Amino acid sequence: MPRTSPRTVSAARRENSPRPLLKDRAYAQLKDLIQSGAYAPDTFLSERQLVEKLGMSKTPIRSALEHLEAQGLVAVSPQQGIVVKDLSAREIAELFDMRLAVEPFVARRLAERTLTTTQRADIKRSLTRQREAVRDEDPRAATRFDIEFHMLLAELLENRELCAWLRRCFDKLERAILRINRLAPNRLPKSQADHSAVASAILRRQADRAAQAMTDHLQYGRQFLLNA
């Protein structure tokens, strides 16, 4: 029986490894263009424009647009075409009201647990990444790591429904948070300091303090976004 060389095995594994479907690639690229602000709110888009931009056919782009419309990031209609949507003040307020009901609970519950060494390291690593982005004055990276911190805490709680809801929440809020971080860079160190306070209370198993630190952080963020 002929022997298979390690190189052949490696090549076969690469060929058989799952690749992103075109519709998934289209969705990821379009979402990034919207979240980064490359396509600003109220921008009108066309399928032809997106075909040229992404180098794909209309079919995966239409599938991506359906997904983005379900998330509230775009509106697609025969009359207006494709329009990038923005959050209203009411939508921002409602999302933060929900976060204020959920995330202090997450912080409290984590502080009541004995976290593993790996989990504690994950929290510290997330804070380090955000601290470095703030130091580098990089609003895009700081925003991404800000969201990562909140998602990490939810994931550590191992509540799948909560994680799914929070991810949908950030899909809507990310653009607004990034826009504010670009306009008011002084907010970046404040957000990072707030996260450090939440993390410190969780790691020291101070449940009341962890919940209050998260509440204070979200209330500040809510007020900042609504008054900007």
LOLUM-464508 format. One record per residue (C-alpha): z, x, y; residue in three letters; residue number from 0. Coordinates in steps of 0.5 Angstrom, whole numbers, plus 500, padded with zeros to 3 digits. Layout:
N
> Z,X,Y,ALA,NUM
...
This chain:
228
> 500,500,500,MET,0
> 498,503,507,PRO,1
> 503,505,511,ARG,2
> 504,502,518,THR,3
> 505,507,524,SER,4
> 511,506,529,PRO,5
> 505,506,534,ARG,6
> 501,500,531,THR,7
> 508,496,530,VAL,8
> 510,497,537,SER,9
> 503,495,539,ALA,10
> 503,489,535,ALA,11
> 510,487,537,ARG,12
> 507,487,545,ARG,13
> 501,483,542,GLU,14
> 505,478,539,ASN,15
> 511,477,545,SER,16
> 511,471,549,PRO,17
> 507,471,555,ARG,18
> 508,466,561,PRO,19
> 503,460,561,LEU,20
> 499,460,567,LEU,21
> 502,454,569,LYS,22
> 509,457,569,ASP,23
> 506,463,573,ARG,24
> 503,459,578,ALA,25
> 510,455,579,TYR,26
> 513,462,579,ALA,27
> 509,464,585,GLN,28
> 508,458,589,LEU,29
> 516,457,589,LYS,30
> 517,464,591,ASP,31
> 512,463,597,LEU,32
> 515,457,599,ILE,33
> 522,460,598,GLN,34
> 521,466,602,SER,35
> 518,462,608,GLY,36
> 511,465,607,ALA,37
> 509,457,607,TYR,38
> 513,454,612,ALA,39
> 516,447,612,PRO,40
> 510,442,614,ASP,41
> 505,447,612,THR,42
> 499,443,609,PHE,43
> 496,446,603,LEU,44
> 489,445,599,SER,45
> 488,446,592,GLU,46
> 482,451,594,ARG,47
> 487,455,598,GLN,48
> 492,456,592,LEU,49
> 486,457,587,VAL,50
> 484,463,592,GLU,51
> 491,465,593,LYS,52
> 493,465,586,LEU,53
> 487,467,583,GLY,54
> 487,461,578,MET,55
> 484,455,576,SER,56
> 486,448,579,LYS,57
> 489,446,572,THR,58
> 495,450,572,PRO,59
> 496,450,580,ILE,60
> 496,442,579,ARG,61
> 502,443,574,SER,62
> 506,447,578,ALA,63
> 505,442,584,LEU,64
> 508,437,580,GLU,65
> 514,441,578,HIS,66
> 515,443,585,LEU,67
> 514,436,588,GLU,68
> 519,433,583,ALA,69
> 524,439,586,GLN,70
> 523,436,593,GLY,71
> 519,442,595,LEU,72
> 512,439,596,VAL,73
> 509,432,597,ALA,74
> 503,431,594,VAL,75
> 499,425,596,SER,76
> 491,423,597,PRO,77
> 492,421,604,GLN,78
> 496,428,607,GLN,79
> 494,432,601,GLY,80
> 499,438,599,ILE,81
> 505,439,604,VAL,82
> 511,443,604,VAL,83
> 517,439,605,LYS,84
> 523,441,609,ASP,85
> 531,439,608,LEU,86
> 533,434,613,SER,87
> 540,435,616,ALA,88
> 542,429,612,ARG,89
> 540,432,605,GLU,90
> 543,439,607,ILE,91
> 550,435,608,ALA,92
> 550,431,602,GLU,93
> 548,437,598,LEU,94
> 554,441,601,PHE,95
> 558,435,600,ASP,96
> 557,435,592,MET,97
> 558,443,592,ARG,98
> 565,442,596,LEU,99
> 567,437,590,ALA,100
> 564,442,584,VAL,101
> 565,449,586,GLU,102
> 572,449,588,PRO,103
> 573,446,581,PHE,104
> 569,452,578,VAL,105
> 573,457,582,ALA,106
> 580,454,580,ARG,107
> 578,453,573,ARG,108
> 576,460,572,LEU,109
> 582,463,575,ALA,110
> 586,459,570,GLU,111
> 582,463,565,ARG,112
> 583,470,562,THR,113
> 576,473,563,LEU,114
> 574,478,558,THR,115
> 572,485,561,THR,116
> 565,484,561,THR,117
> 566,477,565,GLN,118
> 570,481,570,ARG,119
> 565,487,571,ALA,120
> 559,481,572,ASP,121
> 563,479,578,ILE,122
> 564,485,581,LYS,123
> 557,487,579,ARG,124
> 554,481,583,SER,125
> 559,483,589,LEU,126
> 556,490,589,THR,127
> 549,488,589,ARG,128
> 550,483,595,GLN,129
> 554,488,599,ARG,130
> 548,493,598,GLU,131
> 544,488,601,ALA,132
> 548,487,607,VAL,133
> 549,494,608,ARG,134
> 541,495,608,ASP,135
> 540,489,612,GLU,136
> 536,485,607,ASP,137
> 536,478,608,PRO,138
> 532,476,602,ARG,139
> 536,480,597,ALA,140
> 542,478,600,ALA,141
> 540,471,600,THR,142
> 538,472,593,ARG,143
> 545,475,591,PHE,144
> 549,470,594,ASP,145
> 546,465,590,ILE,146
> 547,469,584,GLU,147
> 554,469,585,PHE,148
> 555,462,585,HIS,149
> 551,461,579,MET,150
> 554,466,575,LEU,151
> 561,463,577,LEU,152
> 558,456,574,ALA,153
> 555,460,568,GLU,154
> 562,463,566,LEU,155
> 565,456,566,LEU,156
> 560,455,561,GLU,157
> 558,448,563,ASN,158
> 551,447,562,ARG,159
> 550,440,566,GLU,160
> 554,443,572,LEU,161
> 549,450,572,CYS,162
> 543,445,571,ALA,163
> 545,441,577,TRP,164
> 547,447,581,LEU,165
> 540,451,580,ARG,166
> 537,444,582,ARG,167
> 541,444,589,CYS,168
> 539,452,590,PHE,169
> 532,450,589,ASP,170
> 533,446,595,LYS,171
> 537,450,599,LEU,172
> 535,457,598,GLU,173
> 530,456,604,ARG,174
> 535,454,609,ALA,175
> 540,459,607,ILE,176
> 534,464,608,LEU,177
> 532,462,614,ARG,178
> 539,462,617,ILE,179
> 540,469,614,ASN,180
> 534,471,618,ARG,181
> 536,468,625,LEU,182
> 543,470,624,ALA,183
> 544,476,621,PRO,184
> 552,477,623,ASN,185
> 553,471,617,ARG,186
> 551,476,612,LEU,187
> 557,480,612,PRO,188
> 561,474,613,LYS,189
> 558,471,607,SER,190
> 560,477,603,GLN,191
> 567,477,605,ALA,192
> 568,470,603,ASP,193
> 565,472,596,HIS,194
> 570,477,595,SER,195
> 576,473,597,ALA,196
> 574,468,592,VAL,197
> 573,473,587,ALA,198
> 579,477,588,SER,199
> 583,470,587,ALA,200
> 579,469,581,ILE,201
> 581,476,578,LEU,202
> 588,475,580,ARG,203
> 589,469,577,ARG,204
> 591,465,583,GLN,205
> 588,458,582,ALA,206
> 590,455,588,ASP,207
> 587,461,593,ARG,208
> 581,461,589,ALA,209
> 579,454,590,ALA,210
> 581,454,597,GLN,211
> 577,460,599,ALA,212
> 571,457,596,MET,213
> 572,451,600,THR,214
> 573,455,606,ASP,215
> 567,458,604,HIS,216
> 563,452,603,LEU,217
> 565,448,609,GLN,218
> 563,454,614,TYR,219
> 556,455,611,GLY,220
> 555,447,611,ARG,221
> 557,447,619,GLN,222
> 553,453,620,PHE,223
> 547,450,617,LEU,224
> 548,443,620,LEU,225
> 549,446,627,ASN,226
> 543,452,627,ALA,227
